Amino acid sequence: MKGRILILAISWFVWSAGSASSWASGDQPEGDSRALVAPKVLFLGDSQSLGAFGTSFDQSMRSAGCDVHTVVAGGASPYYWLKAHGPMRCSIGFWEKSSAGEQRVTSISAVPKLEDLLEADRPQVVIVQMGVNLYAPLRSKRWTDEENEAIVRSLLTEMGKAVSAAGAVSYWILPPRSHPERYSRELQERMAGLMKEAVESFGGAAFESQAVTEYADSYPVNDGIHYGPEQATEWSTNTFLSFQTFLKHGPLEVPKTLVATVRESTEVVESDREPAPIPANPSAETVLASLVAKGAPIFTPIPTPISTPIPTPISTPTAILPAAAADMPAEVHLVLKLAEKSVIDTSVEIDYDSALGVFEYEVLKDQLGNYPHDRIRVAQGIVFRKRFTSAVHQTIGTELSLALVPLSKYRTLSTWQITDDLPVRRDLPLYTPKLD
């Protein structure tokens, strides 16, 4: 990647620069550079920021005089940061640094929520480095590609809404290139496009990391995702150069009209300047409405490292459920024969502490007489505490007896990484083995 021409791939909404509130002090003559006071920054990151990238980028901001609060959680996604999804445990690395101090720990019981951080810090700029942990739901086999995109878009939009409602501007660092055998180029470009669209719709900026990165390590010896120190530092340097350009030319305050749109969808607030219109996306709204009608959540669980499967009653519709799941029995006892299983590559497929795999069984006997189908899909634990379970080695034709409950019964299990590449079957509900 050395010697590559730096491409500063930034795009943001074009606002007129006449508002004194978005300048460091008073009205500036047209054409003058901004007399910028280093902003207050909230920096959120995933596992990419636990190493050299995050350390380097954090230090660059502080050296430039920014007041920075860094919060990094391995495996993070919007599901971690948004309050709507409740407390989320992180067990693969957590780092927090601010003027009050610094901590690096291997696990934390509850990752801080974006809304709480915004209220406490009142930042001008929120930097979000993430994206890799959204690849799994984007390529889910339970919904169509269009539906998957709509679900991911809704998660990203909620992040943007929270930042804009707090009066801050978003600056998102999109995922660097992964190895194409780990995630296809097409998938990576789709994710970058969705993220860029989301942040721009709220007046933010997106740094397209793929323009300045290329995964150079061997694969599958390495995971195809995370960069070594040298590459990560170079990526950080390029990103910070772009961020400096953003600080010089990009707005540090969201126009009141846009904040009002987020907080009260019907209220219009007068302003001295008009922001660019938020692009309408009727197709996305149509898809989301269709998904809700089918029984799907607007917010789909994102791959999450949970170290201990503690059953917790679910209070919000966050589990992945097919349409037929609405009236499914609360518990079934079945004698089963394995018919199909998701493909699990034990060398490269799993990134986190714990994960589920979706298996389809033929129902040989219904011991309670309350299950209405001749087949059932079961989300079984295939990884626990970084070790593959015996379920991985089940062969087609294996017979067993299981007590099963809907996956939605256990909130923690519903948020584990799920490997599901079986053909779409909306008529089959998704169960999981009963834990108690």
C-alpha positions in Angstrom: 0.0 0.0 0.0 3.1 2.3 0.4 3.5 4.7 -2.4 -0.1 4.8 -3.2 -1.5 8.1 -4.3 -3.6 9.4 -1.4 -7.2 9.8 -2.4 -9.2 12.0 -0.1 -12.6 10.5 -0.8 -14.9 12.8 1.2 -18.4 13.8 0.4 -20.8 15.9 2.5 -23.8 18.1 2.2 -23.0 21.5 0.8 -24.2 24.2 3.1 -23.7 27.9 2.7 -21.0 29.2 5.0 -22.7 32.4 6.1 -23.9 31.3 9.6 -21.7 32.7 12.4 -22.5 29.8 14.6 -20.5 27.4 12.4 -17.4 29.6 12.5 -15.0 29.8 15.4 -15.6 33.5 16.0 -17.9 36.0 14.2 -18.6 36.5 10.5 -15.6 35.8 8.2 -15.1 37.5 4.8 -15.9 35.3 1.9 -12.9 33.2 0.8 -11.1 33.4 4.2 -9.9 30.2 5.9 -11.8 29.2 9.0 -10.2 30.5 12.2 -10.9 27.0 13.6 -10.8 26.2 17.3 -10.1 22.5 17.6 -13.4 20.8 18.1 -14.7 18.5 20.8 -14.8 15.0 19.4 -16.5 11.8 20.3 -14.6 8.9 18.6 -16.4 5.5 18.4 -14.7 2.4 17.0 -14.8 -1.3 16.6 -12.0 -3.9 16.8 -10.1 -2.1 13.9 -9.5 0.7 16.4 -8.3 -1.5 19.3 -4.8 -1.7 17.7 -2.5 0.6 15.7 -5.2 2.4 13.7 -7.2 3.6 16.7 -4.1 4.5 18.8 -2.5 6.5 15.9 -5.7 8.3 15.0 -6.5 9.2 18.6 -3.0 10.5 19.1 -3.2 12.6 15.9 -6.4 14.3 17.0 -5.0 15.1 20.4 -1.7 16.4 18.9 -3.8 18.7 16.8 -5.5 20.1 19.9 -8.8 18.3 19.7 -10.7 17.5 22.9 -11.2 13.8 22.3 -13.3 11.1 24.1 -12.5 7.7 22.5 -14.7 4.7 23.1 -13.7 1.5 21.3 -15.4 -1.9 21.6 -14.4 -5.0 19.8 -17.2 -6.3 17.5 -19.1 -3.0 17.8 -22.0 -2.0 15.4 -25.0 0.2 15.7 -26.6 -2.5 17.8 -24.0 -1.8 20.5 -24.3 1.9 20.5 -28.0 2.5 20.3 -30.0 2.7 23.5 -33.0 1.0 21.8 -31.2 -2.4 22.1 -30.4 -2.3 25.8 -27.1 -3.1 27.5 -24.6 -5.0 25.3 -21.6 -6.9 26.7 -18.2 -6.8 25.0 -15.7 -9.5 25.7 -13.1 -9.1 23.0 -11.5 -5.8 24.0 -12.7 -2.4 25.2 -10.7 0.9 25.3 -11.8 4.2 26.6 -9.7 7.4 26.7 -10.5 11.0 27.7 -9.1 13.9 29.6 -10.3 12.0 32.8 -8.1 9.0 32.1 -7.7 5.8 30.1 -8.6 2.2 30.5 -8.0 -0.9 28.4 -9.8 -4.1 29.5 -10.6 -7.4 27.9 -14.3 -7.2 28.6 -17.0 -4.9 29.8 -20.5 -5.8 30.9 -22.2 -2.9 29.1 -20.8 -0.7 26.3 -21.7 3.0 26.8 -24.6 4.1 24.7 -24.3 6.8 22.1 -27.2 8.9 23.4 -25.7 8.9 26.9 -22.2 9.9 25.5 -23.8 12.7 23.4 -25.6 14.1 26.4 -22.5 13.9 28.7 -19.9 15.1 26.2 -21.9 17.5 23.9 -19.3 17.0 21.1 -19.3 19.0 17.9 -18.1 16.1 15.8 -18.8 12.4 16.2 -16.4 10.1 14.4 -17.6 6.6 13.8 -15.3 3.9 12.6 -17.2 0.7 11.9 -18.8 -1.5 9.2 -17.2 -4.9 9.1 -19.6 -6.2 11.8 -22.5 -5.4 9.5 -21.4 -7.7 6.7 -23.2 -10.7 8.2 -26.7 -9.2 8.2 -26.1 -7.7 4.8 -25.5 -11.1 3.3 -28.1 -13.0 5.5 -30.0 -15.7 3.7 -33.2 -15.2 5.7 -34.2 -12.2 3.7 -33.8 -10.9 0.1 -30.8 -8.6 -0.7 -33.2 -5.6 -0.9 -34.6 -6.5 2.6 -31.1 -6.9 4.0 -30.1 -3.5 2.7 -33.2 -1.9 4.2 -32.5 -3.4 7.6 -28.9 -2.3 7.6 -29.9 1.1 6.3 -32.3 1.5 9.2 -29.6 0.8 11.8 -27.2 3.3 10.2 -30.0 5.9 9.9 -30.7 5.6 13.6 -27.1 6.4 14.4 -27.2 9.5 12.2 -30.4 10.6 13.7 -29.0 10.4 17.3 -25.9 12.4 16.3 -27.9 15.1 14.4 -30.5 15.4 17.1 -27.7 16.3 19.6 -26.5 19.1 17.3 -23.3 17.3 16.2 -21.9 16.4 12.8 -21.0 12.9 11.8 -17.7 11.9 10.3 -17.7 8.2 9.4 -14.6 6.1 8.6 -15.8 3.4 6.3 -14.3 -0.1 6.5 -10.9 -0.7 4.8 -10.6 -3.4 2.2 -10.9 -6.9 3.4 -9.4 -9.9 1.6 -11.8 -10.6 -1.4 -11.9 -14.3 -0.4 -13.2 -13.3 3.0 -15.7 -10.8 1.8 -16.4 -10.2 -1.9 -15.6 -6.8 -3.5 -19.3 -6.5 -4.3 -20.3 -6.9 -0.7 -17.7 -4.4 0.5 -18.7 -1.8 -2.0 -22.4 -2.3 -1.1 -21.7 -1.7 2.5 -19.6 1.4 1.8 -22.4 2.8 -0.4 -25.0 2.2 2.3 -22.9 3.9 5.0 -22.0 6.8 2.8 -25.7 7.3 1.9 -26.7 7.2 5.5 -24.1 9.7 6.8 -24.6 12.1 3.9 -28.4 12.2 4.5 -27.6 13.8 7.9 -25.1 16.3 6.6 -22.0 14.3 7.6 -18.9 13.2 5.8 -17.7 9.7 4.9 -14.0 8.8 4.4 -13.9 5.9 1.9 -11.1 3.8 3.4 -11.2 1.3 0.5 -9.6 4.1 -1.7 -6.4 4.1 0.4 -6.2 0.5 1.6 -5.5 -3.0 0.3 -5.4 -6.1 2.5 -1.8 -7.4 2.0 -1.5 -10.3 4.5 -2.0 -13.9 3.5 -5.4 -15.5 3.9 -6.7 -17.7 5.5 -3.6 -17.7 7.7 -4.8 -14.2 8.8 -8.4 -13.4 9.2 -8.7 -11.2 6.0 -10.1 -8.3 8.0 -7.7 -6.8 10.5 -4.5 -4.9 9.4 -1.0 -5.3 10.9 0.6 -2.3 12.6 2.3 -0.8 9.6 -0.7 -0.9 7.3 -3.0 0.2 10.1 -0.9 3.2 10.8 -0.7 4.2 7.2 -4.5 3.9 6.9 -4.7 6.1 10.0 -2.4 8.7 8.6 -4.4 9.0 5.4 -7.7 9.2 7.4 -6.4 12.0 9.6 -5.3 14.0 6.6 -8.8 13.7 5.3 -10.3 14.6 8.7 -8.1 17.8 8.8 -9.6 18.8 5.4 -13.1 18.2 6.8 -12.4 20.3 9.9 -11.2 23.2 7.6 -14.1 23.1 5.2 -16.9 21.1 6.7 -19.5 22.5 9.0 -19.2 22.0 12.8 -22.9 22.5 13.5 -26.0 20.9 12.1 -28.5 23.5 10.7 -31.5 24.0 12.9 -33.8 22.9 10.1 -32.1 19.5 10.0 -32.2 19.0 13.8 -35.9 19.9 13.8 -36.5 17.3 11.0 -34.9 14.6 13.2 -36.5 15.6 16.5 -40.0 16.4 15.2 -40.7 15.1 11.7 -43.5 17.6 11.1 -42.0 20.8 12.5 -40.2 23.3 10.2 -37.8 25.8 11.9 -36.9 28.9 10.0 -33.1 29.5 9.4 -30.9 31.9 7.7 -29.7 29.1 5.4 -31.2 26.1 3.9 -29.5 22.7 4.0 -29.5 20.5 1.0 -32.6 18.3 1.0 -32.5 14.9 2.5 -32.8 12.4 -0.3 -36.1 10.5 -0.3 -35.9 6.8 -0.5 -39.4 5.4 -0.9 -38.2 2.0 -1.9 -36.4 1.6 1.5 -39.5 2.7 3.4 -41.6 0.3 1.4 -39.3 -2.5 2.1 -39.2 -1.8 5.8 -43.0 -1.6 6.0 -43.1 -4.9 4.2 -40.6 -6.4 6.7 -42.6 -5.3 9.7 -45.7 -6.8 8.2 -43.9 -10.1 7.8 -42.8 -10.1 11.4 -39.2 -9.0 10.9 -37.6 -6.5 13.2 -36.5 -3.1 11.9 -33.3 -3.6 13.9 -31.7 -6.9 13.2 -29.2 -8.3 15.7 -25.7 -7.7 14.7 -22.8 -10.1 15.4 -22.0 -9.7 19.0 -19.5 -11.4 21.3 -21.4 -12.7 24.4 -19.2 -14.9 26.6 -21.9 -16.6 28.7 -25.4 -17.6 27.4 -27.6 -16.3 30.3 -31.2 -16.6 29.3 -33.0 -13.2 29.5 -36.7 -12.6 28.6 -36.8 -10.4 25.5 -38.8 -7.2 25.8 -38.4 -5.7 22.3 -38.6 -7.4 18.9 -34.9 -7.7 18.2 -34.7 -11.4 17.2 -34.6 -12.6 13.7 -38.1 -14.1 13.1 -39.8 -15.2 9.9 -43.4 -14.4 9.2 -44.7 -17.7 10.4 -43.1 -17.2 13.8 -45.9 -15.0 15.2 -48.0 -17.9 16.5 -45.3 -20.6 17.0 -45.5 -22.8 20.2 -43.6 -21.4 23.2 -41.9 -24.8 23.6 -41.7 -28.0 21.5 -40.2 -31.5 22.2 -39.2 -33.1 19.0 -37.3 -36.1 17.7 -35.4 -34.8 14.7 -33.2 -35.9 11.7 -30.7 -33.5 10.3 -31.6 -32.6 6.7 -29.5 -29.5 6.0 -26.9 -27.4 7.8 -25.2 -24.1 7.2 -21.7 -24.4 5.8 -19.2 -23.7 8.6 -15.6 -23.2 7.7 -13.7 -23.9 10.9 -10.6 -22.1 9.7 -12.1 -18.6 8.9 -15.8 -18.3 9.4 -16.0 -17.3 13.1 -14.6 -14.0 14.5 -16.1 -13.9 17.9 -16.3 -15.7 21.2 -19.7 -17.3 20.6 -21.8 -18.0 17.5 -24.9 -19.9 16.3 -25.3 -21.9 13.2 -28.7 -22.6 11.6 -29.6 -26.3 11.0 -32.7 -27.7 9.3 -34.3 -30.9 10.6 -37.0 -33.3 9.5 -39.5 -33.8 12.3 -39.7 -37.5 13.0 -41.9 -37.3 16.2 -43.7 -34.5 17.9 -43.8 -35.5 21.6 -46.1 -32.7 22.7 -48.2 -32.7 19.6 -48.1 -28.9 19.2 -45.7 -28.3 16.3 -47.5 -27.8 13.0 -44.7 -28.4 10.4 -42.8 -31.4 9.2 -39.5 -29.5 9.3 -37.9 -27.0 11.7 -34.9 -24.7 11.7 -32.7 -24.6 14.8 -30.1 -22.0 15.8 -27.5 -24.1 17.6 -24.4 -23.1 19.4 -21.4 -23.8 17.1 -18.8 -21.7 18.9 -18.6 -21.1 22.6 -15.7 -19.2 24.3 -13.7 -19.3 21.0 -14.0 -23.1 20.7 -16.1 -25.0 18.2 -18.8 -27.2 19.7 -19.8 -30.8 18.8 -22.7 -29.5 16.8 -20.3 -28.4 14.0 -19.5 -32.1 13.4 -23.1 -33.3 13.1 -23.6 -35.2 9.8 -26.6 -35.2 7.6 -29.0 -37.9 8.8 -28.0 -37.6 12.5 -31.0 -38.2 14.7 -31.6 -36.6 18.1 -34.2 -35.4 20.5 -34.4 -31.8 21.5 -36.5 -29.5 23.7 -36.7 -26.2 21.8 -38.0 -22.7 22.3 -38.2 -19.7 20.0 -34.8 -18.0 19.6 -36.4 -14.7 20.7 -36.8 -16.1 24.2 -33.1 -15.6 24.9 -32.0 -12.1 24.2 -28.3 -12.9 24.6 -28.5 -15.8 22.1 -30.5 -13.6 19.7 -27.5 -11.3 19.5 -24.8 -13.8 18.8 -23.2 -14.0 15.4 -25.4 -16.2 13.2 -24.2 -18.3 10.3 -27.1 -19.0 8.0 -26.7 -19.8 4.4 -29.7 -22.1 3.9 -32.3 -21.3 1.2 -35.0 -18.8 2.3 -37.9 -20.5 4.0 -40.3 -18.0 5.5 -42.7 -20.7 6.6 -40.2 -22.3 9.0 -39.8 -20.6 12.4 -36.4 -20.3 14.1 -36.0 -22.2 17.3 -33.0 -22.9 19.6 -32.4 -25.6 22.3 -34.0 -24.9 25.7 -31.3 -23.8 28.2 -33.2 -24.4 31.4 
